[in-house]
Amino acid sequence: MTDHTFDLVVLGGGSGGYAAALRAAELGKSVALVEKDKVGGTCLHRGCIPTKALLHAAEVADTARDASAIGIRASFDGVDPAGVRAYREGIVAKKFKGLEGLVKARGITVVAGEGRLEAGPAVRVGDDLYRGTDVVLATGSYSRTLPGLEIGGRVLTSEHALELDEIPARVVILGGGVIGVEFASVWRSFGVDVTVVEALDHLVPNEDVALSKALERAFRRRGIASSLGVRFQGVTQTSESVTVTLEDGKTFEADYLLVAVGRGPATADLGFEEAGVTLDRGFVVTDDRLRTGVPHVWAVGDIVPGLQLAHRGFQQGIFVAEEIAGLSPVVVPDSHIPKVTYSHPEVASVGLTEAQAVDAHGADGVASYEYNLAGNGKSEILGTAGIVKVVRVKDGPVVGVHLVGDRVGELITEGQLAVGWEAHPEDIAPFVHAHPTQSEALGEAFLALAGKPLHAL
């Protein structure tokens, strides 16, 4: 056994782990980054980046299909799965190469292998022990399934769906959250007959209900079917198809079933509990500064209860590196972290839903306004429908910004600033939004809540 000593040892090379490693190295720490697969983790290799590449390919397919509506002669002749795969893999490879170069340039020691936490604190990889003054746990997440629902054959997770070498004719998607909705959008653009099964009453059920209803309307117009409010019961499969049964007896036949019921924390059999780390349903319990309770052991990313978002893990990695260095960084609550679902149309939000705001401040203490994108010139040019919804405390700050429509994910940062800085609509109303942009829709909503609507009654 060989001992190695570093200022910081990071277990897991995904968004949270490599962010902690990069920032710590920048602050002069010696860093070891332990990763069993490839630095970049799920987000770069099997999640955010490849799925968004697919979504762009889907957008191009829709554009080609609808080109004649804007006077462009073009034709949609179908999807080349091998070509789409090459495009997607090329993007991932380029980003991976850049990340590898950055890690190397910062002098970070990358340890290839499966690590296990030990007291010390330390991380064991094979016969080697990597001791750190501090250890950051950043082991990420995995695709969940339901009890009794086995993955295999024609029952897929999102990772398997990315590797399909065909465009199926029919797909059932179990789960109407972010992953399910994004794959539904891609496949429909590729000409697939798609049905989304969601046990709750709405798609993207964690969003404001106004966004859920708008997305459901948009999906119906696109021909994406939804079954809402009835639980999944079971699935049978043959060599050529699957049959999905719900608790009310309704059945759906398809080529594949995509299981998109969320992601679980990857913490099992990694020595966490043996080293004294407390787990709750597999998640690592931390305080608001991401300390685990074991001295000098921290946790970031999907293993920490809360939003499972790559940019949340990235921010937490930076936070922990700065906390270790004594810089006292600011805690960013989950409610101030923007969420984006990159479907067609997109859904984006930050802060409290109207229902959450009412719970916190009472029905008489909350005001909201919805601006329809039909009144926005750039949205009309893009051919997108949707809404901008802003929620405020009466005579107080903006506490929630919610958007649905194509490309609205690019607008949510302004909403984050408004919520994070506790701005009043009256503070924002004087700001000038460039014309014609979709950002004007946000400006209109703030104007309306400030009591001076321009294009609204």
N, C-alpha and C positions, 0 to 999 in steps of 0.2 A: 504494500500500500504506500502511495506517495501523497504527502501533504503539500497543498498549495495555499498560499495566504494572499488575500486581497482585501482592499478596503470594503468592496461591495461585491457580493455574489448574487446574481439574478437568475432565478429558476424559471425559465420560459422566455422565448425570444419573440413573442408576438408584440402587438402595438404597445401594451403597457410595459413589457419587459425591455424591449429595445429602447423605448423612450427613457426609462430610468437609467439604462446603461449609458446612453449617449449624453444625457445631462450630467450624470455623475462624472463621467470622463472629462467633460467640458469644465467641470468644477475642480479638476485635479485629482480625482480619485482613481485608484487602480481597480479595474473592473473585470470580472469573469462573467460571461453570459452563457448559461447552460441551455442548450436546445436540442431536443431529440430528433427534430426534423429539419426545417429550414428557418433561418431567421426571417421574420416577417409574419410568421404564424398563420392562423386561419384567415385573417383579414386579407393579407396579400395573396395567399396561394389558393384558398378555397372559399373565400367569402366576399368581402366588400369589392375588391378590385375585379376579379373575374366576373362576378355577377353584374357589376355596373358596365363592364365591357359588353356583356350579353344584352343589357338593356339599351346600350347605344346601337348595337346591331339591330335590335328590334325597332328602334326609332327610325333608323335608315330604311328598314323594310316598309314601315308605315309611310314614310315620306315618298318612297318610290311608288308605292301603291296609289297614293293620293295626289301625285304630282299634277295630274291633268286639271285638278280643281283650281290650281293657281296658274294655269297656262303653260306648264312645262311638259314637254313630250318626253315621257319616260315610261318604262314598263317594269313591273315586278314579275320576275320569272321564277321565283322560288328561293329557297334558302340552301346554301351549300354548307352542310354541317362541318365538313373538314376545313373549309375556308374560315368559318366563324371561329372554330377551335384554334386555328393557327393565329388568327388576329388576337384572340383573347390571351393565348399563351405567350405571344410576343410582347404584349403589354406587361404581363406578370414578370417575364424574364428580364425585361428592361428595368423595371422597378426593383427587382431583386438584386440585380447587378449593382445598381446605384446604392442600395442599402448596404450590401456587402462592402462596397468601397468606402462608405461613410464609417461603418463600424471599424474597419481596418485602419482608416486614417486617424481615428480617435484613440487607437492603441488598445482597444478592447480585446481581451482574450476570449475567443469563442470556443466553447467546449461542446463537442458533438457527442450526444448520448443522453440517456434517460436519467435524470437526476432524482435524488431522494433526500428530503430534508432530515438532518440529524441535529442533535443538541450541539451547542457550541457558540453561535450557530454555524452550521456548515451544510454543504450539499455533497452527497456522495454520488459519483458517476463511475460505475464499475469498481475498480480497485483504488481509484483516486478520491481524495477528500479535498474539497475546496472550502477552506475556512474564510469567513468574511467577518470583518468588524460588524457589518450589517448584511442581512440577507433579505431580498425582496422575492416574494412568491408571486408569480405571474403566469400560472399554468393554463389559463384560458378556459375554454368551454368545448362541449361536444353537442352534437345534434341529439335531442331527446326523442324518445318514442313514448307510446302509451303502454300501460301494463297489458301484457299478452299480445302486443302487436310487434311481431318480429320483422326486422329489416332484412331484406334479401329478395333475390329474384326480381319481380316487378314492383316490389315495395321499396321505395327509394328515400334517401335523405337528400338534402340539397347538395352535398358533396358528390353523391352518385349522379344526381341530375346534371351536374356540370360536365360529367364525363360521358354522357350519352352520345353515341355516334350516329344518332338518327333524330329526325323530327317526328314525334309520335302523332297519331291522328287524334287521340282522345286521352285526356289526363284528368284525374281527380286529385285535388290538393286538399290535404287534411290540415287545416289551420289557416285562419284569415288574418294573421299578423303580418309583420313586415316581410318575412321570407316568403310566405305563401302568396302574398299579394304581388310581390315583385316577380316571382316565377310565373304566376298567372298572366301578368302583363306581357312578359317576354313570349311565352308560348302562344298567347292569342295573336300577337303581332306576327308570329311565324306561321299562323294559320291553323293552330291546334284548337280543338273543341275542349274548353276548360270548364270545370266545375269546382268551385271552392266550397268546402264544408267547414263551417265554423260553429262550435257549440254555443258560443255567446250570440247575442242578438244583433251584433254589427260586425262588419269588417273593421280592421285596425281598431279593436275595441278599447285600446288604451288612449286613443285620441278623443278630442272633443266630439260629441255626437254629431255636430254639424258637419265636421269633416268626414266622419264615417258615412253619413247619409249621402253627401256629395260624391264620395268615391263609389258608393254602391250604385248611384244613378249613372255615373260615368261608365262603370263596368257593364251595366245592363245595356247601355248604348253600344258598347264594343262587342256585345255578344258573349260576355263572360257570365256564366250562371253561378248563382250562390245558393247554398242551403244554410240558413241561419237559425240558431236557437235549438237545434236538435243534435244530440251527442252521437258520436261514432260508436258503432257496436262491434263490427268485425269486418274482415276482408278474407276472401278466398282468391286464389290465383291458379291459373293454368300456365302452360308454356306460352300462351299468346295473349292473355288478358287478365284483368283483375275485376272482381265484383265487390263493391263496397256497400255495406249494410249499415243503416242508421237505426237508432233505438225505436223510431216510429215505424220501422219496417220498410222504409223506402230504400231502394237500391240504385246504384250507379255502376255502369260497366265502363271500363276504360283500358287503355294499353298499359298505363302505369298509375300507381298511387304514390304521390309525393307526400311524405310525412314532414310537416313543418309546424310542429307544436312547441317550438322554443328550443332553447339551449340550456344544458345543465353545466354546473361547475366541474372542471376536470381536477378533482382533488383526491380521488380514491387511490389508495395504495401508494401514496407518495411520502408517507412518514409524517404527515402533518400532525395528526393527533398524538402519535407517539412522542413527538418533540414538544408537545404541550399546547399546540394551536387548537383553539376551539372551533368546531364546525357546527353549523346549523343547517340541516337538510343538504349538506355537502358544501355550503358556502362558508367562507372564512369570515369569522366574526372580527370586526375591527372597530376602533373608535373613529371619530370624525377626521382624525389625522392619519388614518390607515395603519395604526399600530395594532398588532394582533394580540397583545397581552404578554407575549413572550418577548423578553428584552431583545431589542435589535432585530426583530423579525417583523417585516411589513408585508402587506398584500395589496395588489392592484388589479384592476381589470374585471373580467367576467366572473372571477371567483369571489368578488366582493358583492354582497347583496345590493341590488339597485339596477339601473339601466345597463343593459349589456350592449354597449356601443364602443366601437374602436376608438373614437375620439375621446370618450370618457376614460378608457384605459390609458390612452396616450397622455392625457392631462394628468392622470393620477401618477403615472410613472415619473413625469417631470416634478410633480409635487413632492413625491417621496425623496427623490434625489436632492431637492432643495431643502427639504426638512432635515434630512441627515446632515446636510452641510451647514445647518443653523441659520438658514435664510428666512425662516418663518413665512412660507408662502400662504396665500389666501385660500381658504377652503371654498370650493365651488360646489354648491348643493346640486343634486340631480335635477331639481326643478329649473335650474338656470342653464342646463345643457340642452342644446338644440337636438331635435330628432327629425330625421328625414326618411321617408319611404320613397324609393326611386322608381315608382311605378308610372304608368301613363294613365291618368295624371299623377303628379307627385303630391305627396302629403308632407307638410313640415310644421313643426310646432315647437314652442318653448314656453315654460311657465305652467300656470294652472289652467285646467279646463274650466269652463263656466260652472260646471257642477262642483268642482273642487273649490272654486272661489266662493261659491255660495255656502258650502260647508264651513269655510274658514271665516267668512265675513257676514253671513246671513243674506237672505234673498233681497232685503232692502239696502244692503250695503255694496251691491255689485251692479255695474252697468256694462253692457257689451254692445258691439256694433258689427254687422256683417256687410262687407262691400262686395258686390258681385263683379267678377272679372269681365262681365259683359260690357261694363262701362269703361274698360281700360283698353286704350288703343293698341298697345303692343300685344296684349293677350288676343285681341281680335285678329291681328296680323298673324300670330302664331296658330290661330284656330283652336284656342283652348278655352274651356269653361272652368269655373271654379269660384272660390270665395276667399276673402281675407276677413278673419274675425279677430277682433281685439277685445280683451276683457280687462276692465279696470275696477279698482275700488272707487266707489262714488266719492268725488272730490279728492281722489287719491291717485296712487301710481298705477301704471299698467302692470298687470300680474300675469297676463297670458297673451300670446300671439299665435294664431292658428291659420294655416293656409292650405289650400288645395288647388292644383292647377299645374300645367306643364311648366317646368323650370323654377317653381317657387322655392325649391331647396336653396337656390342661390340668394334668396331674399331673407332667409331666417336669421342671418347674423344681425341685421338691424333690429329684429325682434328681440334677440338675445341681449343686445345693448340696452334696449328700452326696459326689459324686465330686470336685468342685472343691476342697472343703475337706478332702478325705482323711479324712472322718469314718469312725469305726468303727461297726458296727451297735449296739454297746453304748452309743455316744454318743447315738444317735437313738432307741433303744428307749424311753427314758422320756418322749419327747415325746407329747403328746396329740393325736390326730387326731379331728376332729369326727365325730359319729355322727348320721345315717347319711350317709357320703360315700364316694366311691371312694378317697379318699386313705387310708382305713383299710386298704385292701389293701396299700399300701406299708408302713404301720405294721406289719401282720402279718408281712410278709416280713422287715423289719428285726428284729422280735422273734424270729422263728425263727432267723435267722442269729446273733443274740445268745445263743442257747441257751435261750430261754424262749418257745416257741411257745404261743399262746393257743388258737386255733381249729384248729391243725394238729397232726398226730401227729408 
